[in-house]
């Protein structure tokens, strides 16, 4: 089970303010199969098989070049065909919804681009392409990428942590202090102690 906790820095997370730039996606190293041609590879694994000339150019080959079995072919990441996958809500507690306000329900399928919000006393568990993901209370997470690269079969799961809603911070006793966030702790004499980031 993968648990997303705040704050968190993990390889599965990408910065919240960056779109998934397929143009910058890493190339895939593909090994030619017996009888493979660039045209067959393009038909099988490119978003647009008409990008055959780009595939040939990326490898310094003629479009009709003969490929040896096992020959290494670099496929530019921006050209790769991707099959969208879903993340199924397996359980939740408390306030849990999509950013537009739609409440989550067990069995609901979410997809790339969806933003999930959990309230101060809520959580959500998802099954995302074979992996369990749990989002803790007071979190906002975008499903930045959830797909299978058709040519390789690789599954890509990327989640972005987004800024938490101000009204939920207030419910938790958290307030902004300058650039950071402070948590006010109630003590016996009602004095406030501030813990700074």
PyMOL commands that set and color helices and strands:
alter all, ss='L'
color gray80, all
select helices_A, chain A and resi 22-24+38-45+49-58+77-79+166-171
alter helices_A, ss='H'
color red, helices_A
select strands_A, chain A and resi 2-4+28-31+72-75+82-84+86-93+96-98+109-111+115-118+123-128+131-135+140-149+155-161+174-177+180-186+192-196
alter strands_A, ss='S'
color yellow, strands_A
deselect
rebuild
show_as cartoon
